[in-house]
Amino acid sequence: MKFSNIYMKKILNAIIAIMVLLAPLSSFESSDNLNRSSTITFFGSQVDDDCDNETKDDDLPYFVNKVNGSDDNSGSANCPFASIAKAAEAMEDGDTVVISHGMYRESISIQNKNDLIFKAAENEKVVIDGSRDIEDDLSGEWSLFQDGIYQTNLSGDAWQLFVDFEEMVPARWPNANFSDGSVFDRSISWAEGSMDSDKYKDEDGNWVYPYDNGELIDITGLNESGFDPTGAIAILNVGSFRTWSRNITSFDSDNNSFSYDEVSSWKTKHHYYFLEGKLELIDSPGEWFFDNDNNTLYFMPPEGVDPSEENIRVKTQAYGFSSVDGDRITLENIDFFANTFRFENCENCTVSDSHLLYPSTSKRSLNIAGEDVDERWVTRFDKSSGCIVENSSFLYTDGTAIEFHGAALQSHNNTIRNSYFYHIDWSASDTPGLMVTIMENGKDANFSNNIIHLTGASATVSIGDAPTVMYNEIWNTGLLQSDGAVVQMMMAEQKDAYIAYNWIHDTKKYGIRMDGPAGGTNEGRNATVHHNVLWNVSAGLMVKGDYHNTHNNTVFGEDYDKNNIIVLYENGFGNENSITEFNAADRIAAHRTGSFEDYPVQGEYNASNNYNGYVDDNGSVESQLIDPQNYDFRPKNGSAIYNRSVGAYGPNDNWVAGTTWHFMGSELPFEGCMDEDAKNYEQKALFSDGSCEYYVEGCMDPDAKNYNSEAEVDDGSCEYYIEGCMDPDAKNYNSEAEVDDGSCEYYVEGCMDPDAKNYNSEAEVDDGSCEYYIEGCMDPDAKNYNSEAEVDDGSCEYYQLKVVWM
């Protein structure tokens, strides 16, 4: 049997890890969604010239086109609205609105409306943007403040800052960054209190602690930093699996301690914190601070960078879409940047194929500490049932990814499926309940076929009573708090819980935990946990309570000094009626760390129906799997787990956990010129902003007769003057010449008669100048002597002497 789908899954996860490190995700795109292209013709691009008289057919959808529409139109396909909010106002029960490609900077609110559909036009990308440009939208003007820090006054509040649509870190101590992942590394980006190092037992064996709730003594170097934290906000992980933000009320530099308002559930171990909320904390490029008293924003850009030349935006709204008291509201293919959605008192509402980038963050940048958990600006459903979130992604939050509020009668049968969660909650403070990544307070929630990785909160999935958690892949969780589990169930939540077919790996948290009070009576009952694969986790399964059914699970890899499957029996109680069978793990016992021999599993447990490395010596579980590094968890033929038919996979199984769509890279919602022929073409742009500027083409040769001094690109059109001899008398006269190039050549004139005395052998034209020698008798004695003769022609005649004899 081929296992290529699992191999491909492993490869894709490797791609995810690499791409996530290289570039922040904006919105994750599935292979199904990549067709949402910007190179298409949008409806409404040819708007009706007579929209004043256009009406919309009641049976047809409303249409929105931000470029060519107008809110004065009827909302028809030919005469669309310009804003989604206008369509929402016009819609009545049962209506649909189709939205054209673009970034919509608006907030849509509906109330007491039912059966509405908001969807992007086919193959088009729609983003609701909760950010604004500092200069273009908020009239901000940057000026140098001091020490490389710039300032600008804004026209309103701002509580998140982006450069090129990527979040910058609020000024803090100790420093941390999003770009290098240090915000999730508590060992370097959080300071530490002295609780663990300074507490001791007195002579009576009682613990003595160095400070109390409301205080903290720093051992990291706060004094040495030279910073007075009074008035700052401390993010305090002083409750193990809980963290709070508090204003610092005083600072004692003598003992390096500060005071704050007390927190609930304060613990006497593992105290960590970091500071925000003061201008003096800006000391690293990329950090910023907002003074909400004066609406002044301070920002330290990289050295040498002028912020006025950068694309800098701030978050200005919490919600881009909200529905109150409406049922069966649907969002399809609507993406969100720097804001999110909220539903209140909704039955059967659906969000599908939506990608949310930076959907939510805390209010600490507005100088609000100790946020009310019921007023957090996060993705949430309040008192809503039968709702579905599917085929979507939630990326980069400070706080939970999504919350469902309401007791069992108010919030039930909600589903999250086939969705992607990444970089969730980098402070893990002031969140509800146990402080988790995915939260549901109600009942019968379903969380299936999802991927989650890189989270801060101690617990990852805690979704109320009788949860169903299936086919998920989850790893790298709980990085900023102590204790915790990936799938967390408190006592009342365990009844009828169904946890199956999950891959959970590479986390120092428990994999799946049926929880309860430490050492007390545990009333957790009747959870079913089967066919899960867990590796490199701090205990795969923690089974507290009784009457649980734990079967066909595989656990292997690094164990962090805990047993792989803990079917807890302590203080004479626990799991006497539970069923534990067909599991494969290196260590199965009724104790957190003790051996099976010392702590045998209670209830229905048959050694021959499990593979337990404590008592079986046929090698590690990992060594008996075909290729676990490439996600092939089937047993090797002839291995002990093969022969016993134990573990999560049989020889012919090939189920795969996680989403059914594949991560294809990140897209940040850049606007810009999208014409590749324009000189300001923006390769990253997803949306056209009408800014295209084109090169002036023409002849760029100054010697050409059509030379264009403004041309930026030579288009090959140069035409040159014809040069030549322009004298008609010249022997090389060119009648087409436009410029005389001095090349004229003339005929040599002269006497061409060889008999002439001025005969010119080089003459080409006889100019009538021939002069001939005068011929004649040149003998002076001759009677015909010619004194002018030059050539004697032999014509001399002489007198004859006649003798007369006398």
PyMOL commands that set and color helices and strands:
alter all, ss='L'
color gray80, all
select helices_A, chain A and resi 4-22+51-53+84-90+182-184+186-189+195-198+222-225+279-281+307-309+364-366+373-375+491-493+607-609+622-624+628-630+640-644
alter helices_A, ss='H'
color red, helices_A
select strands_A, chain A and resi 27-28+62-64+96-99+102-104+108-111+116-120+126-129+131-133+143-146+149-153+161-163+166-167+172-173+191-192+200-201+207-208+215-217+233-237+244-252+257-260+272-276+288-291+296-299+312-315+319-324+329-332+334-337+340-344+350-352+355-357+380-382+388-390+393-397+402-405+415-417+420-424+436-440+446-448+451-455+459-462+468-470+473-475+485-489+498-500+503-507+510-514+528-530+533-537+541-543+549-551+554-556+565-567+579-581+584-585+588-589+604-605+611-612+625-627+632-635+666-667+670-672+685-688+697-698+713-714+723-724+739-740+749-750+765-766+775-776+791-792
alter strands_A, ss='S'
color yellow, strands_A
deselect
rebuild
show_as cartoon
